[in-house]
Amino acid sequence: MVRKFIPIVAGALVLSAPLVLPSQAMAAERQSEQKAARNNVKSGGAMRIRDIEARVVPKMKGMKYIGFTYYPVENVYRLRFMRGAQAVDVEVDARTGRIIGEQR
């Protein structure tokens, strides 16, 4: 009985590995983004996300704020909003807090 069970468990582990690895890579990438944002804020090269949100979210009337992504190379925050079923991404200059683009 045990000998029949071992290949099943081993197979399940092998099949689930591709599911775990991408999520670990995504978590590491997110941590890297957060670290870059923190370092840039500390050095004065970017505003804190809370300050950016305080400026931008009130301007997006009728939209639900979902969250943000920071792009360190461009020094841009992308804030995501939902208007009904439509996603709206607002790009904000991290240094000045100025809206520089919107994608629907």
N, C-alpha and C positions, 0 to 999 in steps of 0.2 A: 504494500500500500504506500509506504513512504517513498519507495523508488519511483512510483508512478507520479507522485505529487511533486517531486523535485523538478522535473523538466517543465511542469506547468508553471511553477513559481519562477523559475529561471526565464522562461519565455515571456512571462508577464513583465518581469523586470527589464528585459531587453526591449520589449515593445514600449514600455513607459519611459525609457531613458530619453528619447527624442522630445517628449513632452516636457520633461523637467529641465533639460539643458537650455532651451530657448528662454524659459522664464527666468532662469538664473542669469543668463546673459542680459536680459532686459532689466533685471534688478541692478546688475552691476553698471549698466549704462545709465540708469536713472541716478544711482549714487554718484557717478562721475559728473553728471549734469549738475547735481546739487552741490557737489564740492566746487565745481567751476563757478557756479553762481555765488556761493558763499565767499570764495576768494576774490571774485570781482567786486562784490559789495564791500568787502573789507578794504580793498585797495582804492575804493572811491570810483571805480569804473562803471558801476551799475547801481541802480536803485534797488531797494528791497522789494520783493514781490508784493508784500502787503501794501507798500506805498503805491506801487503800480496799480494794484487792484482797486485801491481807494480812489484813484483817478479815473480808471477806465470803466469799471463795473457800473457806476451810476449813469454813465453815458449810454449804456446799452439797454435802453428801455424796452420792456416787453420780452427780454431774453433771459434765459436761465444760465448762470455761470457754472461751467463744468469743472474747469481747472486750467492748468498752464503747463507749458514746456519751455525750458530755457535752452537757447542755442548759443553756446559760448563763443564760437568762432565769429558769428555775426553780431553777438552781443544783443540779442533780440529775445524778448519773451513772446510766446504765442499763446494767447488766451483763447479758450474755446467756450463758445456759448451755444445754446440751443434756442431756436425760434420754432416752436412746434416740433416738427420732425426734421427740420433743416439745421445742420451744423454751420456755425459761422466762426471762423478763425480770425482773430484780430492780432496783428503783429504790432509790437510796441518796442520802440528804442529803449533798451535797458538803461542807458546812461541818462536820458532826458525824460523818459516817461511819455514821450509823444507817440501817438498812434501813427504808424507809417504805412499800414496796409490792412485790407480786410478781404477775406476770401469766403465766398458762400458756396 
